[in-house]
Amino acid sequence: MRLDFSVAVHSLLYLDENRPRKIASRELATSLQLNAVMIRNILSVLHKQGYIEGSVGKNGGYQLIRSLDEINVGELYDLTIPPTISYARFITGDSKGTKATDTTDISANISQTLTDLFTLADEDYRKFYHQFTMTDLKQDLHAHGYFRRLIND
């Protein structure tokens, strides 16, 4: 999985905790322990989608402009991890449809079979995330086990 989703979540929670102060990408990079360029790339996506506002320059920085309860975790996941993710790195066999190298049709068909399986699992994963808001993540951040209690009740 790419880090984009984690970067977006961490950034939004950090911006929320530091309202109304503008936060520089360097400060976020320190908190996330990642390169500031990567942070700015994700912040650009969040800015275009209306989650944050930002400005450059000496007094520049980023601010969260939506409340956490308005931000659906599933929508954020969909935004940062496209549903058309390629599963090629997880699949063995003949993905090009050329002649199978064994005496069965496993090599020729396993690619599509596993892609179907991974796609169905991904759809369920996304549905699960759509149950929550960023407020729920913040709740678990301050009281680990919140999600387990929520799901088990």
N, CA, C and O atoms as a GROMACS GRO file, in nm:
protein
  612
    1MET      N    1   0.084  -0.118   0.000
    1MET     CA    2   0.000   0.000   0.000
    1MET      C    3   0.089   0.124   0.000
    1MET      O    4   0.192   0.129   0.067
    2ARG      N    5   0.048   0.222  -0.075
    2ARG     CA    6   0.121   0.348  -0.077
    2ARG      C    7   0.096   0.424   0.053
    2ARG      O    8  -0.001   0.400   0.124
    3LEU      N    9   0.186   0.516   0.082
    3LEU     CA   10   0.176   0.596   0.205
    3LEU      C   11   0.076   0.711   0.196
    3LEU      O   12   0.048   0.775   0.297
    4ASP      N   13   0.023   0.739   0.078
    4ASP     CA   14  -0.060   0.857   0.058
    4ASP      C   15  -0.174   0.868   0.159
    4ASP      O   16  -0.199   0.976   0.213
    5PHE      N   17  -0.244   0.758   0.184
    5PHE     CA   18  -0.355   0.761   0.278
    5PHE      C   19  -0.307   0.796   0.419
    5PHE      O   20  -0.366   0.881   0.486
    6SER      N   21  -0.201   0.732   0.463
    6SER     CA   22  -0.146   0.760   0.597
    6SER      C   23  -0.099   0.904   0.609
    6SER      O   24  -0.120   0.968   0.712
    7VAL      N   25  -0.036   0.954   0.504
    7VAL     CA   26   0.010   1.093   0.504
    7VAL      C   27  -0.109   1.188   0.514
    7VAL      O   28  -0.106   1.284   0.590
    8ALA      N   29  -0.214   1.160   0.439
    8ALA     CA   30  -0.334   1.246   0.442
    8ALA      C   31  -0.397   1.244   0.581
    8ALA      O   32  -0.430   1.350   0.635
    9VAL      N   33  -0.416   1.127   0.638
    9VAL     CA   34  -0.478   1.115   0.771
    9VAL      C   35  -0.394   1.186   0.876
    9VAL      O   36  -0.445   1.266   0.954
   10HIS      N   37  -0.266   1.156   0.879
   10HIS     CA   38  -0.177   1.217   0.978
   10HIS      C   39  -0.177   1.369   0.963
   10HIS      O   40  -0.187   1.441   1.062
   11SER      N   41  -0.167   1.417   0.841
   11SER     CA   42  -0.166   1.561   0.816
   11SER      C   43  -0.293   1.629   0.864
   11SER      O   44  -0.288   1.733   0.930
   12LEU      N   45  -0.408   1.571   0.831
   12LEU     CA   46  -0.535   1.631   0.871
   12LEU      C   47  -0.551   1.633   1.022
   12LEU      O   48  -0.598   1.732   1.079
   13LEU      N   49  -0.512   1.526   1.088
   13LEU     CA   50  -0.520   1.522   1.235
   13LEU      C   51  -0.424   1.625   1.297
   13LEU      O   52  -0.459   1.691   1.395
   14TYR      N   53  -0.306   1.638   1.240
   14TYR     CA   54  -0.208   1.736   1.290
   14TYR      C   55  -0.260   1.878   1.270
   14TYR      O   56  -0.249   1.962   1.360
   15LEU      N   57  -0.315   1.905   1.153
   15LEU     CA   58  -0.370   2.039   1.127
   15LEU      C   59  -0.486   2.070   1.221
   15LEU      O   60  -0.501   2.183   1.267
   16ASP      N   61  -0.568   1.969   1.249
   16ASP     CA   62  -0.680   1.988   1.342
   16ASP      C   63  -0.630   2.021   1.482
   16ASP      O   64  -0.683   2.110   1.547
   17GLU      N   65  -0.530   1.950   1.528
   17GLU     CA   66  -0.475   1.972   1.663
   17GLU      C   67  -0.410   2.109   1.677
   17GLU      O   68  -0.398   2.161   1.788
   18ASN      N   69  -0.368   2.166   1.566
   18ASN     CA   70  -0.294   2.294   1.572
   18ASN      C   71  -0.374   2.412   1.520
   18ASN      O   72  -0.317   2.516   1.487
   19ARG      N   73  -0.507   2.398   1.512
   19ARG     CA   74  -0.591   2.511   1.469
   19ARG      C   75  -0.574   2.627   1.564
   19ARG      O   76  -0.553   2.601   1.682
   20PRO      N   77  -0.580   2.748   1.524
   20PRO     CA   78  -0.595   2.800   1.389
   20PRO      C   79  -0.460   2.832   1.324
   20PRO      O   80  -0.454   2.898   1.220
   21ARG      N   81  -0.351   2.786   1.387
   21ARG     CA   82  -0.217   2.818   1.339
   21ARG      C   83  -0.192   2.756   1.201
   21ARG      O   84  -0.234   2.644   1.175
   22LYS      N   85  -0.123   2.831   1.113
   22LYS     CA   86  -0.081   2.776   0.984
   22LYS      C   87   0.041   2.688   1.007
   22LYS      O   88   0.132   2.724   1.081
   23ILE      N   89   0.040   2.572   0.942
   23ILE     CA   90   0.148   2.475   0.961
   23ILE      C   91   0.228   2.462   0.832
   23ILE      O   92   0.172   2.436   0.726
   24ALA      N   93   0.359   2.479   0.841
   24ALA     CA   94   0.448   2.465   0.726
   24ALA      C   95   0.467   2.317   0.693
   24ALA      O   96   0.460   2.231   0.780
   25SER      N   97   0.492   2.290   0.567
   25SER     CA   98   0.515   2.151   0.525
   25SER      C   99   0.637   2.092   0.595
   25SER      O  100   0.642   1.971   0.618
   26ARG      N  101   0.736   2.174   0.628
   26ARG     CA  102   0.854   2.125   0.701
   26ARG      C  103   0.814   2.071   0.838
   26ARG      O  104   0.866   1.969   0.883
   27GLU      N  105   0.722   2.140   0.905
   27GLU     CA  106   0.676   2.095   1.037
   27GLU      C  107   0.600   1.964   1.024
   27GLU      O  108   0.619   1.872   1.104
   28LEU      N  109   0.515   1.956   0.924
   28LEU     CA  110   0.443   1.831   0.900
   28LEU      C  111   0.540   1.718   0.868
   28LEU      O  112   0.524   1.606   0.918
   29ALA      N  113   0.640   1.747   0.786
   29ALA     CA  114   0.738   1.645   0.749
   29ALA      C  115   0.810   1.592   0.872
   29ALA      O  116   0.840   1.473   0.881
   30THR      N  117   0.838   1.680   0.967
   30THR     CA  118   0.902   1.637   1.092
   30THR      C  119   0.809   1.545   1.170
   30THR      O  120   0.852   1.442   1.222
   31SER      N  121   0.683   1.582   1.180
   31SER     CA  122   0.586   1.500   1.253
   31SER      C  123   0.566   1.364   1.186
   31SER      O  124   0.558   1.261   1.254
   32LEU      N  125   0.559   1.364   1.054
   32LEU     CA  126   0.536   1.240   0.979
   32LEU      C  127   0.664   1.162   0.956
   32LEU      O  128   0.660   1.045   0.917
   33GLN      N  129   0.778   1.226   0.979
   33GLN     CA  130   0.909   1.166   0.955
   33GLN      C  131   0.924   1.124   0.809
   33GLN      O  132   0.970   1.014   0.778
   34LEU      N  133   0.883   1.216   0.720
   34LEU     CA  134   0.892   1.194   0.576
   34LEU      C  135   0.946   1.320   0.509
   34LEU      O  136   0.956   1.425   0.572
   35ASN      N  137   0.979   1.307   0.383
   35ASN     CA  138   1.028   1.418   0.303
   35ASN      C  139   0.917   1.521   0.281
   35ASN      O  140   0.803   1.484   0.252
   36ALA      N  141   0.950   1.648   0.293
   36ALA     CA  142   0.851   1.756   0.278
   36ALA      C  143   0.789   1.758   0.138
   36ALA      O  144   0.674   1.799   0.124
   37VAL      N  145   0.863   1.716   0.037
   37VAL     CA  146   0.808   1.714  -0.099
   37VAL      C  147   0.692   1.616  -0.108
   37VAL      O  148   0.590   1.646  -0.169
   38MET      N  149   0.708   1.499  -0.048
   38MET     CA  150   0.599   1.401  -0.048
   38MET      C  151   0.476   1.458   0.024
   38MET      O  152   0.363   1.440  -0.020
   39ILE      N  153   0.500   1.525   0.134
   39ILE     CA  154   0.391   1.586   0.211
   39ILE      C  155   0.318   1.689   0.125
   39ILE      O  156   0.195   1.690   0.120
   40ARG      N  157   0.393   1.775   0.058
   40ARG     CA  158   0.332   1.879  -0.026
   40ARG      C  159   0.250   1.819  -0.140
   40ARG      O  160   0.147   1.875  -0.177
   41ASN      N  161   0.294   1.708  -0.196
   41ASN     CA  162   0.217   1.643  -0.302
   41ASN      C  163   0.079   1.601  -0.252
   41ASN      O  164  -0.021   1.621  -0.321
   42ILE      N  165   0.072   1.543  -0.135
   42ILE     CA  166  -0.056   1.499  -0.078
   42ILE      C  167  -0.138   1.621  -0.035
   42ILE      O  168  -0.259   1.624  -0.055
   43LEU      N  169  -0.072   1.720   0.023
   43LEU     CA  170  -0.143   1.841   0.063
   43LEU      C  171  -0.205   1.912  -0.058
   43LEU      O  172  -0.312   1.972  -0.047
   44SER      N  173  -0.140   1.904  -0.171
   44SER     CA  174  -0.194   1.962  -0.294
   44SER      C  175  -0.326   1.895  -0.332
   44SER      O  176  -0.421   1.962  -0.372
   45VAL      N  177  -0.331   1.764  -0.319
   45VAL     CA  178  -0.455   1.690  -0.347
   45VAL      C  179  -0.564   1.729  -0.248
   45VAL      O  180  -0.678   1.752  -0.287
   46LEU      N  181  -0.528   1.738  -0.121
   46LEU     CA  182  -0.625   1.776  -0.017
   46LEU      C  183  -0.674   1.919  -0.037
   46LEU      O  184  -0.791   1.950  -0.011
   47HIS      N  185  -0.586   2.006  -0.083
   47HIS     CA  186  -0.624   2.145  -0.112
   47HIS      C  187  -0.724   2.151  -0.227
   47HIS      O  188  -0.826   2.219  -0.217
   48LYS      N  189  -0.695   2.080  -0.336
   48LYS     CA  190  -0.783   2.079  -0.453
   48LYS      C  191  -0.922   2.024  -0.421
   48LYS      O  192  -1.020   2.062  -0.484
   49GLN      N  193  -0.929   1.936  -0.322
   49GLN     CA  194  -1.056   1.875  -0.285
   49GLN      C  195  -1.128   1.952  -0.174
   49GLN      O  196  -1.236   1.910  -0.130
   50GLY      N  197  -1.071   2.063  -0.128
   50GLY     CA  198  -1.138   2.149  -0.032
   50GLY      C  199  -1.130   2.106   0.113
   50GLY      O  200  -1.212   2.147   0.195
   51TYR      N  201  -1.030   2.025   0.147
   51TYR     CA  202  -1.011   1.986   0.287
   51TYR      C  203  -0.928   2.090   0.362
   51TYR      O  204  -0.952   2.117   0.480
   52ILE      N  205  -0.832   2.149   0.292
   52ILE     CA  206  -0.741   2.243   0.355
   52ILE      C  207  -0.724   2.365   0.265
   52ILE      O  208  -0.761   2.365   0.148
   53GLU      N  209  -0.666   2.471   0.326
   53GLU     CA  210  -0.622   2.586   0.247
   53GLU      C  211  -0.475   2.604   0.277
   53GLU      O  212  -0.425   2.566   0.383
   54GLY      N  213  -0.406   2.663   0.182
   54GLY     CA  214  -0.263   2.682   0.200
   54GLY      C  215  -0.215   2.804   0.128
   54GLY      O  216  -0.276   2.851   0.031
   55SER      N  217  -0.102   2.856   0.177
   55SER     CA  218  -0.038   2.970   0.112
   55SER      C  219   0.113   2.952   0.126
   55SER      O  220   0.162   2.887   0.218
   56VAL      N  221   0.184   3.012   0.032
   56VAL     CA  222   0.330   3.001   0.032
   56VAL      C  223   0.390   3.131   0.084
   56VAL      O  224   0.322   3.232   0.095
   57GLY      N  225   0.517   3.125   0.114
   57GLY     CA  226   0.586   3.246   0.159
   57GLY      C  227   0.620   3.241   0.306
   57GLY      O  228   0.599   3.140   0.373
   58LYS      N  229   0.674   3.352   0.354
   58LYS     CA  230   0.722   3.359   0.492
   58LYS      C  231   0.613   3.328   0.594
   58LYS      O  232   0.638   3.257   0.691
   59ASN      N  233   0.494   3.378   0.574
   59ASN     CA  234   0.384   3.354   0.666
   59ASN      C  235   0.287   3.248   0.613
   59ASN      O  236   0.171   3.241   0.654
   60GLY      N  237   0.337   3.167   0.522
   60GLY     CA  238   0.253   3.065   0.461
   60GLY      C  239   0.236   2.942   0.548
   60GLY      O  240   0.291   2.933   0.658
   61GLY      N  241   0.159   2.850   0.497
   61GLY     CA  242   0.135   2.726   0.568
   61GLY      C  243  -0.001   2.671   0.531
   61GLY      O  244  -0.069   2.724   0.443
   62TYR      N  245  -0.039   2.567   0.599
   62TYR     CA  246  -0.164   2.498   0.570
   62TYR      C  247  -0.255   2.500   0.692
   62TYR      O  248  -0.210   2.497   0.806
   63GLN      N  249  -0.386   2.507   0.663
   63GLN     CA  250  -0.487   2.502   0.769
   63GLN      C  251  -0.601   2.412   0.724
   63GLN      O  252  -0.636   2.409   0.606
   64LEU      N  253  -0.657   2.339   0.817
   64LEU     CA  254  -0.775   2.257   0.791
   64LEU      C  255  -0.896   2.347   0.786
   64LEU      O  256  -0.917   2.428   0.877
   65ILE      N  257  -0.977   2.335   0.681
   65ILE     CA  258  -1.094   2.423   0.669
   65ILE      C  259  -1.225   2.347   0.686
   65ILE      O  260  -1.333   2.407   0.682
   66ARG      N  261  -1.218   2.218   0.706
   66ARG     CA  262  -1.339   2.140   0.734
   66ARG      C  263  -1.326   2.078   0.872
   66ARG      O  264  -1.215   2.060   0.922
   67SER      N  265  -1.438   2.047   0.932
   67SER     CA  266  -1.432   1.980   1.062
   67SER      C  267  -1.409   1.830   1.038
   67SER      O  268  -1.446   1.777   0.934
   68LEU      N  269  -1.349   1.766   1.136
   68LEU     CA  270  -1.318   1.624   1.122
   68LEU      C  271  -1.443   1.538   1.102
   68LEU      O  272  -1.438   1.436   1.034
   69ASP      N  273  -1.555   1.580   1.161
   69ASP     CA  274  -1.676   1.499   1.146
   69ASP      C  275  -1.737   1.512   1.006
   69ASP      O  276  -1.827   1.436   0.972
   70GLU      N  277  -1.688   1.605   0.926
   70GLU     CA  278  -1.733   1.619   0.787
   70GLU      C  279  -1.646   1.539   0.689
   70GLU      O  280  -1.679   1.529   0.571
   71ILE      N  281  -1.537   1.483   0.739
   71ILE     CA  282  -1.443   1.414   0.651
   71ILE      C  283  -1.460   1.264   0.669
   71ILE      O  284  -1.427   1.208   0.773
   72ASN      N  285  -1.512   1.199   0.565
   72ASN     CA  286  -1.532   1.055   0.566
   72ASN      C  287  -1.400   0.985   0.535
   72ASN      O  288  -1.333   1.018   0.438
   73VAL      N  289  -1.364   0.888   0.618
   73VAL     CA  290  -1.238   0.816   0.601
   73VAL      C  291  -1.235   0.740   0.468
   73VAL      O  292  -1.132   0.735   0.402
   74GLY      N  293  -1.347   0.682   0.430
   74GLY     CA  294  -1.354   0.608   0.304
   74GLY      C  295  -1.333   0.699   0.184
   74GLY      O  296  -1.266   0.661   0.088
   75GLU      N  297  -1.390   0.818   0.188
   75GLU     CA  298  -1.369   0.913   0.078
   75GLU      C  299  -1.223   0.955   0.070
   75GLU      O  300  -1.168   0.970  -0.040
   76LEU      N  301  -1.162   0.974   0.184
   76LEU     CA  302  -1.021   1.009   0.189
   76LEU      C  303  -0.936   0.894   0.134
   76LEU      O  304  -0.840   0.917   0.060
   77TYR      N  305  -0.971   0.772   0.169
   77TYR     CA  306  -0.900   0.654   0.118
   77TYR      C  307  -0.916   0.645  -0.033
   77TYR      O  308  -0.818   0.621  -0.104
   78ASP      N  309  -1.039   0.663  -0.082
   78ASP     CA  310  -1.063   0.658  -0.227
   78ASP      C  311  -0.984   0.766  -0.300
   78ASP      O  312  -0.937   0.743  -0.412
   79LEU      N  313  -0.971   0.882  -0.238
   79LEU     CA  314  -0.899   0.993  -0.299
   79LEU      C  315  -0.749   0.964  -0.310
   79LEU      O  316  -0.685   1.001  -0.409
   80THR      N  317  -0.694   0.900  -0.210
   80THR     CA  318  -0.549   0.880  -0.205
   80THR      C  319  -0.503   0.744  -0.256
   80THR      O  320  -0.388   0.730  -0.297
   81ILE      N  321  -0.591   0.645  -0.256
   81ILE     CA  322  -0.559   0.511  -0.305
   81ILE      C  323  -0.663   0.475  -0.411
   81ILE      O  324  -0.769   0.423  -0.376
   82PRO      N  325  -0.635   0.502  -0.537
   82PRO     CA  326  -0.735   0.480  -0.642
   82PRO      C  327  -0.786   0.336  -0.646
   82PRO      O  328  -0.708   0.242  -0.629
   83PRO      N  329  -0.916   0.318  -0.669
   83PRO     CA  330  -0.974   0.183  -0.675
   83PRO      C  331  -0.916   0.097  -0.786
   83PRO      O  332  -0.925  -0.026  -0.780
   84THR      N  333  -0.857   0.158  -0.885
   84THR     CA  334  -0.802   0.081  -0.997
   84THR      C  335  -0.658   0.040  -0.972
   84THR      O  336  -0.580   0.025  -1.065
   85ILE      N  337  -0.625   0.022  -0.845
   85ILE     CA  338  -0.489  -0.017  -0.809
   85ILE      C  339  -0.449  -0.145  -0.883
   85ILE      O  340  -0.531  -0.235  -0.901
   86SER      N  341  -0.327  -0.152  -0.924
   86SER     CA  342  -0.279  -0.271  -0.994
   86SER      C  343  -0.231  -0.373  -0.892
   86SER      O  344  -0.155  -0.341  -0.800
   87TYR      N  345  -0.275  -0.495  -0.910
   87TYR     CA  346  -0.234  -0.604  -0.821
   87TYR      C  347  -0.121  -0.686  -0.883
   87TYR      O  348  -0.086  -0.792  -0.831
   88ALA      N  349  -0.064  -0.638  -0.992
   88ALA     CA  350   0.037  -0.714  -1.066
   88ALA      C  351   0.152  -0.761  -0.977
   88ALA      O  352   0.202  -0.872  -0.995
   89ARG      N  353   0.194  -0.681  -0.882
   89ARG     CA  354   0.307  -0.720  -0.798
   89ARG      C  355   0.271  -0.833  -0.702
   89ARG      O  356   0.360  -0.892  -0.640
   90PHE      N  357   0.142  -0.863  -0.688
   90PHE     CA  358   0.098  -0.969  -0.598
   90PHE      C  359   0.064  -1.098  -0.672
   90PHE      O  360   0.024  -1.196  -0.609
   91ILE      N  361   0.079  -1.099  -0.803
   91ILE     CA  362   0.027  -1.209  -0.883
   91ILE      C  363   0.139  -1.285  -0.952
   91ILE      O  364   0.234  -1.227  -1.004
   92THR      N  365   0.126  -1.417  -0.949
   92THR     CA  366   0.220  -1.505  -1.018
   92THR      C  367   0.154  -1.559  -1.145
   92THR      O  368   0.038  -1.529  -1.173
   93GLY      N  369   0.227  -1.636  -1.219
   93GLY     CA  370   0.171  -1.700  -1.338
   93GLY      C  371   0.188  -1.614  -1.462
   93GLY      O  372   0.262  -1.516  -1.463
   94ASP      N  373   0.120  -1.654  -1.566
   94ASP     CA  374   0.129  -1.592  -1.698
   94ASP      C  375   0.026  -1.482  -1.711
   94ASP      O  376  -0.090  -1.509  -1.745
   95SER      N  377   0.065  -1.360  -1.684
   95SER     CA  378  -0.029  -1.248  -1.689
   95SER      C  379  -0.048  -1.193  -1.830
   95SER      O  380  -0.135  -1.108  -1.852
   96LYS      N  381   0.032  -1.240  -1.926
   96LYS     CA  382   0.023  -1.190  -2.063
   96LYS      C  383  -0.065  -1.277  -2.152
   96LYS      O  384  -0.090  -1.242  -2.268
   97GLY      N  385  -0.111  -1.388  -2.099
   97GLY     CA  386  -0.199  -1.474  -2.178
   97GLY      C  387  -0.126  -1.559  -2.281
   97GLY      O  388  -0.189  -1.613  -2.372
   98THR      N  389   0.004  -1.572  -2.268
   98THR     CA  390   0.078  -1.658  -2.359
   98THR      C  391   0.064  -1.802  -2.316
   98THR      O  392  -0.004  -1.832  -2.218
   99LYS      N  393   0.126  -1.890  -2.385
   99LYS     CA  394   0.114  -2.033  -2.358
   99LYS      C  395   0.159  -2.068  -2.216
   99LYS      O  396   0.264  -2.023  -2.170
  100ALA      N  397   0.078  -2.147  -2.148
  100ALA     CA  398   0.109  -2.189  -2.012
  100ALA      C  399   0.237  -2.271  -2.011
  100ALA      O  400   0.266  -2.344  -2.106
  101THR      N  401   0.313  -2.258  -1.904
  101THR     CA  402   0.440  -2.328  -1.894
  101THR      C  403   0.428  -2.462  -1.822
  101THR      O  404   0.525  -2.536  -1.815
  102ASP      N  405   0.311  -2.492  -1.770
  102ASP     CA  406   0.292  -2.622  -1.706
  102ASP      C  407   0.183  -2.698  -1.779
  102ASP      O  408   0.125  -2.648  -1.876
  103THR      N  409   0.154  -2.818  -1.734
  103THR     CA  410   0.057  -2.903  -1.804
  103THR      C  411  -0.087  -2.872  -1.766
  103THR      O  412  -0.179  -2.932  -1.821
  104THR      N  413  -0.107  -2.781  -1.673
  104THR     CA  414  -0.242  -2.742  -1.634
  104THR      C  415  -0.268  -2.600  -1.682
  104THR      O  416  -0.178  -2.536  -1.737
  105ASP      N  417  -0.387  -2.551  -1.660
  105ASP     CA  418  -0.419  -2.413  -1.699
  105ASP      C  419  -0.401  -2.315  -1.583
  105ASP      O  420  -0.447  -2.201  -1.591
  106ILE      N  421  -0.336  -2.357  -1.477
  106ILE     CA  422  -0.317  -2.270  -1.360
  106ILE      C  423  -0.238  -2.145  -1.397
  106ILE      O  424  -0.282  -2.034  -1.368
  107SER      N  425  -0.125  -2.162  -1.461
  107SER     CA  426  -0.040  -2.048  -1.495
  107SER      C  427  -0.113  -1.949  -1.584
  107SER      O  428  -0.095  -1.828  -1.570
  108ALA      N  429  -0.195  -1.999  -1.675
  108ALA     CA  430  -0.266  -1.911  -1.768
  108ALA      C  431  -0.383  -1.838  -1.703
  108ALA      O  432  -0.423  -1.732  -1.751
  109ASN      N  433  -0.439  -1.891  -1.595
  109ASN     CA  434  -0.561  -1.836  -1.537
  109ASN      C  435  -0.546  -1.775  -1.398
  109ASN      O  436  -0.635  -1.703  -1.353
  110ILE      N  437  -0.435  -1.802  -1.330
  110ILE     CA  438  -0.422  -1.756  -1.192
  110ILE      C  439  -0.422  -1.604  -1.181
  110ILE      O  440  -0.471  -1.550  -1.082
  111SER      N  441  -0.369  -1.536  -1.280
  111SER     CA  442  -0.364  -1.389  -1.277
  111SER      C  443  -0.504  -1.330  -1.265
  111SER      O  444  -0.528  -1.247  -1.177
  112GLN      N  445  -0.595  -1.371  -1.349
  112GLN     CA  446  -0.732  -1.318  -1.345
  112GLN      C  447  -0.805  -1.361  -1.217
  112GLN      O  448  -0.879  -1.283  -1.159
  113THR      N  449  -0.782  -1.485  -1.175
  113THR     CA  450  -0.847  -1.535  -1.054
  113THR      C  451  -0.806  -1.454  -0.932
  113THR      O  452  -0.891  -1.412  -0.853
  114LEU      N  453  -0.676  -1.430  -0.917
  114LEU     CA  454  -0.629  -1.352  -0.802
  114LEU      C  455  -0.669  -1.206  -0.813
  114LEU      O  456  -0.698  -1.143  -0.712
  115THR      N  457  -0.670  -1.151  -0.933
  115THR     CA  458  -0.716  -1.013  -0.951
  115THR      C  459  -0.862  -1.001  -0.907
  115THR      O  460  -0.898  -0.904  -0.839
  116ASP      N  461  -0.946  -1.096  -0.945
  116ASP     CA  462  -1.086  -1.096  -0.901
  116ASP      C  463  -1.095  -1.101  -0.748
  116ASP      O  464  -1.171  -1.026  -0.687
  117LEU      N  465  -1.018  -1.189  -0.688
  117LEU     CA  466  -1.019  -1.205  -0.542
  117LEU      C  467  -0.974  -1.076  -0.474
  117LEU      O  468  -1.039  -1.030  -0.380
  118PHE      N  469  -0.862  -1.018  -0.518
  118PHE     CA  470  -0.811  -0.896  -0.459
  118PHE      C  471  -0.908  -0.779  -0.479
  118PHE      O  472  -0.923  -0.696  -0.390
  119THR      N  473  -0.972  -0.774  -0.594
  119THR     CA  474  -1.068  -0.666  -0.621
  119THR      C  475  -1.187  -0.674  -0.527
  119THR      O  476  -1.231  -0.572  -0.474
  120LEU      N  477  -1.240  -0.793  -0.507
  120LEU     CA  478  -1.353  -0.810  -0.414
  120LEU      C  479  -1.314  -0.774  -0.271
  120LEU      O  480  -1.390  -0.708  -0.200
  121ALA      N  481  -1.195  -0.815  -0.230
  121ALA     CA  482  -1.148  -0.781  -0.095
  121ALA      C  483  -1.130  -0.630  -0.081
  121ALA      O  484  -1.165  -0.573   0.022
  122ASP      N  485  -1.078  -0.566  -0.185
  122ASP     CA  486  -1.058  -0.421  -0.182
  122ASP      C  487  -1.191  -0.348  -0.172
  122ASP      O  488  -1.202  -0.248  -0.100
  123GLU      N  489  -1.293  -0.397  -0.241
  123GLU     CA  490  -1.426  -0.334  -0.234
  123GLU      C  491  -1.480  -0.340  -0.091
  123GLU      O  492  -1.537  -0.243  -0.042
  124ASP      N  493  -1.463  -0.455  -0.024
  124ASP     CA  494  -1.508  -0.467   0.115
  124ASP      C  495  -1.427  -0.376   0.208
  124ASP      O  496  -1.482  -0.317   0.300
  125TYR      N  497  -1.300  -0.367   0.182
  125TYR     CA  498  -1.211  -0.281   0.259
  125TYR      C  499  -1.260  -0.137   0.252
  125TYR      O  500  -1.268  -0.068   0.353
  126ARG      N  501  -1.292  -0.092   0.131
  126ARG     CA  502  -1.339   0.045   0.110
  126ARG      C  503  -1.474   0.068   0.179
  126ARG      O  504  -1.494   0.172   0.241
  127LYS      N  505  -1.564  -0.028   0.169
  127LYS     CA  506  -1.694  -0.016   0.238
  127LYS      C  507  -1.673  -0.001   0.388
  127LYS      O  508  -1.740   0.080   0.452
  128PHE      N  509  -1.580  -0.076   0.442
  128PHE     CA  510  -1.550  -0.068   0.585
  128PHE      C  511  -1.505   0.073   0.622
  128PHE      O  512  -1.554   0.130   0.720
  129TYR      N  513  -1.412   0.130   0.547
  129TYR     CA  514  -1.362   0.264   0.576
  129TYR      C  515  -1.471   0.370   0.566
  129TYR      O  516  -1.466   0.470   0.639
  130HIS      N  517  -1.567   0.351   0.480
  130HIS     CA  518  -1.672   0.451   0.461
  130HIS      C  519  -1.766   0.462   0.583
  130HIS      O  520  -1.851   0.551   0.586
  131GLN      N  521  -1.753   0.374   0.680
  131GLN     CA  522  -1.834   0.380   0.802
  131GLN      C  523  -1.786   0.488   0.899
  131GLN      O  524  -1.858   0.522   0.993
  132PHE      N  525  -1.667   0.540   0.878
  132PHE     CA  526  -1.604   0.624   0.978
  132PHE      C  527  -1.573   0.765   0.927
  132PHE      O  528  -1.558   0.789   0.807
  133THR      N  529  -1.564   0.857   1.023
  133THR     CA  530  -1.518   0.992   0.993
  133THR      C  531  -1.381   1.011   1.058
  133THR      O  532  -1.334   0.926   1.134
  134MET      N  533  -1.319   1.122   1.027
  134MET     CA  534  -1.191   1.154   1.090
  134MET      C  535  -1.207   1.175   1.240
  134MET      O  536  -1.111   1.158   1.315
  135THR      N  537  -1.326   1.212   1.284
  135THR     CA  538  -1.351   1.223   1.428
  135THR      C  539  -1.334   1.087   1.495
  135THR      O  540  -1.282   1.078   1.606
  136ASP      N  541  -1.378   0.981   1.427
  136ASP     CA  542  -1.360   0.846   1.481
  136ASP      C  543  -1.211   0.812   1.493
  136ASP      O  544  -1.169   0.752   1.592
  137LEU      N  545  -1.132   0.848   1.392
  137LEU     CA  546  -0.988   0.824   1.400
  137LEU      C  547  -0.925   0.900   1.515
  137LEU      O  548  -0.840   0.847   1.586
  138LYS      N  549  -0.968   1.024   1.533
  138LYS     CA  550  -0.916   1.104   1.644
  138LYS      C  551  -0.954   1.040   1.777
  138LYS      O  552  -0.874   1.039   1.871
  139GLN      N  553  -1.074   0.989   1.786
  139GLN     CA  554  -1.120   0.922   1.908
  139GLN      C  555  -1.029   0.803   1.940
  139GLN      O  556  -0.989   0.784   2.055
  140ASP      N  557  -0.996   0.722   1.839
  140ASP     CA  558  -0.910   0.607   1.861
  140ASP      C  559  -0.767   0.650   1.890
  140ASP      O  560  -0.696   0.584   1.967
  141LEU      N  561  -0.724   0.759   1.831
  141LEU     CA  562  -0.590   0.812   1.856
  141LEU      C  563  -0.571   0.843   2.004
  141LEU      O  564  -0.464   0.822   2.060
  142HIS      N  565  -0.676   0.895   2.067
  142HIS     CA  566  -0.669   0.933   2.208
  142HIS      C  567  -0.715   0.823   2.303
  142HIS      O  568  -0.691   0.831   2.423
  143ALA      N  569  -0.780   0.720   2.250
  143ALA     CA  570  -0.827   0.608   2.332
  143ALA      C  571  -0.822   0.481   2.247
  143ALA      O  572  -0.923   0.435   2.195
  144HIS      N  573  -0.701   0.425   2.234
  144HIS     CA  574  -0.684   0.306   2.150
  144HIS      C  575  -0.783   0.198   2.189
  144HIS      O  576  -0.811   0.177   2.307
  145GLY      N  577  -0.836   0.131   2.090
  145GLY     CA  578  -0.937   0.029   2.111
  145GLY      C  579  -1.077   0.077   2.077
  145GLY      O  580  -1.172  -0.001   2.080
  146TYR      N  581  -1.091   0.205   2.046
  146TYR     CA  582  -1.221   0.263   2.012
  146TYR      C  583  -1.287   0.187   1.898
  146TYR      O  584  -1.405   0.153   1.907
  147PHE      N  585  -1.212   0.160   1.792
  147PHE     CA  586  -1.270   0.089   1.676
  147PHE      C  587  -1.313  -0.052   1.713
  147PHE      O  588  -1.419  -0.098   1.672
  148ARG      N  589  -1.232  -0.121   1.790
  148ARG     CA  590  -1.268  -0.258   1.832
  148ARG      C  591  -1.397  -0.258   1.913
  148ARG      O  592  -1.484  -0.343   1.894
  149ARG      N  593  -1.408  -0.163   2.005
  149ARG     CA  594  -1.530  -0.154   2.086
  149ARG      C  595  -1.649  -0.117   2.000
  149ARG      O  596  -1.758  -0.172   2.018
  150LEU      N  597  -1.629  -0.025   1.907
  150LEU     CA  598  -1.736   0.020   1.819
  150LEU      C  599  -1.788  -0.095   1.733
  150LEU      O  600  -1.910  -0.112   1.719
  151ILE      N  601  -1.700  -0.173   1.677
  151ILE     CA  602  -1.739  -0.283   1.588
  151ILE      C  603  -1.795  -0.401   1.668
  151ILE      O  604  -1.887  -0.468   1.621
  152ASN      N  605  -1.741  -0.427   1.785
  152ASN     CA  606  -1.786  -0.542   1.865
  152ASN      C  607  -1.917  -0.518   1.940
  152ASN      O  608  -1.979  -0.614   1.986
  153ASP      N  609  -1.959  -0.393   1.952
  153ASP     CA  610  -2.085  -0.363   2.024
  153ASP      C  611  -2.205  -0.380   1.935
  153ASP      O  612  -2.318  -0.360   1.979
   0.00000   0.00000   0.00000
